[in-house]
């Protein structure tokens, strides 16, 4: 697992599940750029990739209570 701004990813995921917006923002800022690059390579369209990644994060926030606390963010 990664450390993001000095906080273990596992702790950020636990905080996310409990509705901590700061934890969500830290995870978003850390993972968003790489996910956009990954999706852009698959879709060959950066705008669509950005939209898909943004939708993912919206759904992640909305369904955060269903996340397993022991999960790594890469599992999502």
C-alpha positions in Angstrom: 0.0 0.0 0.0 1.0 3.6 -0.6 1.5 6.5 1.8 -0.2 9.6 0.6 0.8 12.9 2.3 2.3 10.9 5.1 -0.9 8.9 5.7 -1.2 5.2 4.9 -3.6 4.4 2.2 -5.4 1.9 4.5 -6.1 4.7 7.0 -7.4 7.0 4.2 -9.7 4.2 3.0 -11.1 3.8 6.6 -11.6 7.5 6.8 -13.3 7.6 3.4 -15.7 4.9 4.5 -16.7 7.1 7.4 -17.4 10.0 5.1 -14.2 12.0 5.5 -14.1 14.4 2.6 -10.4 15.2 3.1 -9.5 11.5 2.8 -11.5 11.3 -0.4 -9.8 14.4 -1.8 -6.3 13.0 -1.0 -7.1 9.7 -2.7 -8.6 11.6 -5.7 -5.6 13.8 -6.2 -3.2 10.9 -5.8 -4.9 8.5 -8.2 -6.8 10.6 -10.7 -3.9 11.5 -13.0 -2.7 7.9 -13.4 -6.2 6.6 -13.9 -6.8 9.1 -16.6 -3.6 8.1 -18.4 -4.6 4.4 -18.1 -8.1 5.0 -19.4 -6.9 7.3 -22.2 -4.6 4.5 -23.5 -7.6 2.2 -23.6 -10.1 4.6 -25.1 -7.7 6.7 -27.2 -9.7 9.8 -26.1 -8.6 11.9 -23.1 -12.0 13.7 -22.6 -13.9 10.4 -22.4 -11.2 9.0 -20.0 -11.5 12.0 -17.7 -15.3 11.6 -17.6 -15.1 7.9 -16.8 -12.6 8.4 -14.0 -14.6 11.3 -12.6 -17.7 9.0 -12.7 -15.7 6.4 -10.9 -14.9 8.7 -8.1 -18.5 10.0 -7.8 -19.7 6.4 -7.5 -16.9 5.6 -5.0 -18.1 8.4 -2.8 -21.7 7.4 -3.1 -21.0 3.7 -2.3 -18.2 4.2 0.2 -20.1 2.3 3.0 -19.8 -0.8 0.9 -16.0 -0.7 0.7 -14.1 -3.4 2.6 -11.7 -1.6 5.1 -8.9 -4.0 4.3 -9.0 -3.2 0.6 -6.3 -1.5 -1.4 -7.4 1.3 -3.6 -6.0 -0.6 -6.6 -8.7 -3.3 -6.0 -11.4 -0.8 -7.0 
